[in-house]
Amino acid sequence: MKLATLRLDGTTVAARIGDDGTATVIAGFPDLSALLADPAWKTIAAAADGTSQTGHTIALAGVDYAPVVPRPGKVICVGLNYASHIAEMKREKPEYPTLFAKFVESLTGPYDDVVVPAYAAAALDWEAELAVVIGKQARQVSEDEAADFIAGYSVVNDYTMRDYQYRSMQWDQGKWFEKTTGFGPVLDTDYVPGTRIEARLEGELMQSATTDDLVFGPARLVAYISQIVTLQPGDVICTGTTGGVGHARTPARYIQDGQTIEVSIEGLGSVRNKTIIK
């Protein structure tokens, strides 16, 4: 099942995305954050049938997608989580996940323009990522049971301001910029990690790997993070990026004004954001 948050008539709605070019609005839920907060979210989403009581059906052509989970309580990010990226950054393979955070203000829609202040655009980089979305409260769960707490997966286009990132030993400030993380277009409850993940700059392939090449996979991350803090429905884990970032190239290569970054994960879809520097 594929779910999304759609912008519709000046507001947002939670919707189930069909394979026939239509979306069924899930009545009573303004977005997937609200839907996932209901313990019966999966049953409710599956039952929506386009009637007046449970929602209505709309054509997907021209629909505007919001960040798929627009109001997560936590966005937990993982650094240095693909062997190829660890190597290109000249780091040692970590024994434990490297964790940092984003704020909800960092998120934007999967096809929105990303507006970057000129003062933060000197070393603007791309990072293709797989997102894990939590489906029920997880506290101190084991790796074997962690999959039961995952609602599904989505795609993240993680713009990174490298100059801000390396101003201190803490990375966060290079990851927090307002509305610079394309997120969506759908939450897929049936996706199985292992497919191709790629990033393209103006159509040129920059990153290519498979999502089963993660050093710490989704179940391991859910288990590990849940030992530290309770994961709530709708929380998001951005699992890290693969090799091929611009900062590690010789010479370094960065995103310029007007350029589009597309991040795609086979079976999940694509996020495309045009960069506006001003």
C-alpha positions as CSV (number, residue, x, y, z in Angstrom):
1,M,0.0,0.0,0.0
2,K,1.3,3.5,-0.9
3,L,0.2,6.5,1.1
4,A,0.8,10.2,0.7
5,T,0.1,13.6,2.0
6,L,-1.4,15.8,-0.8
7,R,-2.0,19.5,-1.0
8,L,-5.6,20.0,-2.0
9,D,-7.9,23.1,-2.0
10,G,-5.7,25.1,0.3
11,T,-5.2,22.3,2.9
12,T,-3.7,18.9,3.0
13,V,-5.2,15.4,3.1
14,A,-4.0,11.9,3.7
15,A,-4.5,9.7,0.7
16,R,-3.9,6.1,-0.6
17,I,-2.2,6.1,-4.0
18,G,-3.6,3.7,-6.5
19,D,-1.9,2.1,-9.5
20,D,-4.6,3.5,-11.8
21,G,-3.6,7.1,-11.7
22,T,-6.0,8.0,-8.9
23,A,-5.7,8.7,-5.2
24,T,-8.3,7.9,-2.5
25,V,-8.6,10.6,0.2
26,I,-8.7,9.1,3.7
27,A,-11.5,11.1,5.3
28,G,-10.8,12.7,8.7
29,F,-7.0,12.8,8.5
30,P,-5.3,16.0,7.3
31,D,-2.0,14.2,6.6
32,L,0.0,11.0,7.3
33,S,1.3,12.3,10.6
34,A,-2.3,12.4,11.9
35,L,-3.1,9.0,10.3
36,L,-0.1,7.2,11.7
37,A,-1.0,8.5,15.2
38,D,-4.1,6.2,15.1
39,P,-3.2,2.7,16.1
40,A,-5.6,1.4,13.4
41,W,-4.0,3.5,10.6
42,K,-3.3,0.6,8.3
43,T,-6.8,-0.8,8.5
44,I,-8.3,2.7,8.0
45,A,-6.1,3.4,5.0
46,A,-6.9,0.1,3.3
47,A,-10.7,0.6,4.0
48,A,-11.0,4.0,2.3
49,D,-13.1,3.4,-0.8
50,G,-13.9,6.8,-2.2
51,T,-17.4,7.0,-0.7
52,S,-18.6,10.2,1.1
53,Q,-18.1,8.5,4.5
54,T,-14.5,7.4,4.0
55,G,-13.2,9.9,1.5
56,H,-13.2,10.6,-2.2
57,T,-11.2,9.7,-5.2
58,I,-9.2,12.2,-7.2
59,A,-7.0,12.1,-10.3
60,L,-3.3,12.2,-9.6
61,A,-2.4,14.2,-12.7
62,G,-1.2,17.6,-11.4
63,V,-1.6,16.7,-7.8
64,D,0.8,18.6,-5.4
65,Y,2.6,16.4,-2.9
66,A,3.5,17.7,0.5
67,P,6.3,16.1,2.6
68,V,5.0,12.6,3.0
69,V,5.0,12.7,6.8
70,P,4.9,16.5,7.3
71,R,5.0,16.6,11.1
72,P,7.3,13.9,12.5
73,G,8.0,14.3,16.2
74,K,11.6,13.3,15.5
75,V,13.8,13.1,12.3
76,I,16.9,11.0,13.3
77,C,19.7,10.9,10.7
78,V,22.5,8.4,10.3
79,G,25.9,9.5,9.0
80,L,28.6,7.3,7.5
81,N,26.3,4.3,6.9
82,Y,27.4,3.1,3.4
83,A,30.9,1.6,3.1
84,S,31.5,3.5,-0.2
85,H,30.7,6.8,1.5
86,I,32.8,6.0,4.5
87,A,35.8,5.2,2.2
88,E,35.4,8.4,0.1
89,M,35.2,10.5,3.3
90,K,38.4,8.7,4.5
91,R,36.8,7.5,7.8
92,E,36.9,4.3,9.6
93,K,33.9,2.0,9.6
94,P,31.9,2.8,12.7
95,E,31.2,0.3,15.5
96,Y,27.9,2.1,16.3
97,P,25.6,4.3,14.2
98,T,26.5,7.9,13.9
99,L,23.4,9.8,14.8
100,F,22.3,13.4,14.5
101,A,18.9,15.1,14.0
102,K,16.9,17.3,11.7
103,F,13.9,19.5,12.6
104,V,10.5,19.4,11.0
105,E,11.1,22.8,9.4
106,S,13.9,21.2,7.3
107,L,11.3,19.1,5.3
108,T,9.8,20.1,2.0
109,G,7.7,18.4,-0.6
110,P,9.2,15.9,-3.1
111,Y,8.8,18.2,-6.0
112,D,9.1,21.6,-4.4
113,D,11.8,24.1,-5.3
114,V,14.5,24.2,-2.6
115,V,15.4,27.8,-1.9
116,V,18.9,28.2,-0.4
117,P,20.2,31.5,1.0
118,A,23.3,32.7,-0.9
119,Y,25.3,32.7,2.3
120,A,24.8,29.0,2.7
121,A,25.4,27.9,-1.0
122,A,29.1,27.9,-1.3
123,A,29.4,24.1,-0.9
124,L,25.9,22.8,-1.5
125,D,25.9,19.0,-1.8
126,W,23.5,16.2,-2.6
127,E,22.8,13.0,-0.5
128,A,20.4,10.3,-1.7
129,E,18.8,8.5,1.3
130,L,16.3,5.9,2.2
131,A,13.8,6.9,4.9
132,V,12.3,4.6,7.5
133,V,8.9,5.7,9.0
134,I,7.9,4.3,12.3
135,G,4.4,2.8,12.6
136,K,3.9,2.2,16.3
137,Q,5.7,3.1,19.5
138,A,9.0,1.4,19.9
139,R,10.9,1.3,23.2
140,Q,13.9,-1.0,23.7
141,V,12.9,-3.4,20.9
142,S,15.1,-6.1,19.6
143,E,16.5,-6.2,16.1
144,D,14.5,-9.4,15.4
145,E,11.2,-7.6,16.2
146,A,12.1,-4.2,14.9
147,A,10.4,-4.8,11.5
148,D,7.0,-4.9,13.2
149,F,7.5,-1.2,14.2
150,I,8.2,0.1,10.7
151,A,5.2,1.6,8.9
152,G,7.1,1.7,5.6
153,Y,9.7,3.5,3.6
154,S,10.2,6.7,1.6
155,V,12.8,8.7,-0.3
156,V,14.9,11.6,1.0
157,N,16.8,14.3,-1.0
158,D,19.1,15.5,1.8
159,Y,20.7,18.8,0.7
160,T,23.8,19.4,2.8
161,M,25.6,22.7,3.3
162,R,29.2,21.4,3.7
163,D,30.7,24.7,4.8
164,Y,28.2,25.0,7.7
165,Q,28.6,21.2,8.4
166,Y,32.3,21.5,9.0
167,R,32.3,24.8,11.0
168,S,32.4,22.6,14.1
169,M,32.7,19.0,15.1
170,Q,28.9,18.7,15.2
171,W,27.4,18.2,11.8
172,D,23.8,19.3,12.5
173,Q,24.0,23.0,11.4
174,G,24.8,21.9,7.8
175,K,21.7,19.7,7.8
176,W,19.0,21.9,9.4
177,F,18.4,24.6,6.8
178,E,14.8,25.5,6.3
179,K,12.8,23.5,3.7
180,T,15.9,21.9,2.1
181,T,15.1,18.2,2.6
182,G,12.8,16.8,-0.2
183,F,10.7,14.0,1.3
184,G,8.3,11.6,-0.4
185,P,6.5,11.1,-2.6
186,V,4.9,8.1,-0.9
187,L,5.1,5.9,2.1
188,D,5.3,2.4,0.8
189,T,4.2,-0.2,3.4
190,D,5.4,-3.1,1.3
191,Y,8.8,-2.0,0.1
192,V,11.7,-4.4,0.9
193,P,15.2,-2.8,1.1
194,G,17.7,-4.0,-1.5
195,T,16.8,-2.0,-4.6
196,R,18.8,0.6,-6.5
197,I,19.2,4.1,-5.0
198,E,20.6,6.9,-7.2
199,A,21.1,10.6,-7.3
200,R,21.3,12.7,-10.5
201,L,22.4,16.3,-10.9
202,E,20.8,17.8,-14.0
203,G,20.3,14.2,-15.3
204,E,24.0,13.2,-14.7
205,L,24.3,10.1,-12.5
206,M,26.2,11.0,-9.3
207,Q,25.4,8.3,-6.8
208,S,24.4,4.6,-7.4
209,A,24.2,1.8,-4.9
210,T,21.6,-0.6,-3.4
211,T,19.8,0.0,-0.2
212,D,20.9,-3.3,1.2
213,D,24.5,-2.0,1.3
214,L,23.8,-0.1,4.5
215,V,26.3,-0.8,7.3
216,F,23.4,-0.5,9.8
217,G,20.1,-1.6,8.2
218,P,16.6,-0.4,9.1
219,A,16.0,-3.1,11.7
220,R,19.3,-2.5,13.4
221,L,18.7,1.2,13.5
222,V,15.2,0.9,15.0
223,A,16.5,-1.4,17.6
224,Y,19.6,0.7,18.4
225,I,17.7,4.1,18.6
226,S,14.9,2.6,20.6
227,Q,17.4,1.8,23.3
228,I,18.1,5.5,23.6
229,V,14.7,7.1,23.1
230,T,11.1,6.0,22.5
231,L,10.3,6.1,18.8
232,Q,6.8,7.3,18.1
233,P,4.4,6.7,15.2
234,G,5.4,9.0,12.4
235,D,9.0,9.4,13.5
236,V,11.5,9.3,10.6
237,I,14.9,7.7,10.4
238,C,17.1,9.0,7.4
239,T,19.5,6.1,7.0
240,G,22.4,7.8,5.4
241,T,23.9,8.2,1.9
242,T,26.1,6.2,-0.4
243,G,29.4,7.2,-2.1
244,G,29.4,9.8,-4.9
245,V,28.8,13.0,-3.0
246,G,30.2,16.2,-4.5
247,H,32.4,17.1,-1.5
248,A,34.5,14.0,-1.9
249,R,35.2,14.5,-5.6
250,T,38.5,15.9,-7.0
251,P,37.9,18.7,-7.7
252,A,34.8,19.1,-5.4
253,R,31.6,19.6,-7.2
254,Y,28.6,21.4,-5.8
255,I,25.0,22.3,-6.7
256,Q,24.6,25.5,-8.6
257,D,21.6,27.9,-8.9
258,G,18.9,26.5,-11.1
259,Q,20.1,22.9,-11.0
260,T,17.8,20.0,-10.2
261,I,18.7,17.1,-8.0
262,E,16.7,13.9,-8.5
263,V,16.9,11.1,-6.0
264,S,15.3,7.8,-6.9
265,I,14.9,4.5,-5.2
266,E,13.7,1.6,-7.3
267,G,10.2,0.6,-6.2
268,L,9.7,3.7,-4.1
269,G,9.7,6.6,-6.6
270,S,11.7,9.8,-7.0
271,V,12.2,13.1,-5.4
272,R,13.1,16.0,-7.7
273,N,14.0,19.4,-6.3
274,K,15.1,22.5,-8.3
275,T,17.6,24.6,-6.5
276,I,17.0,28.3,-6.2
277,I,19.9,30.3,-4.6
278,K,19.1,33.8,-3.4
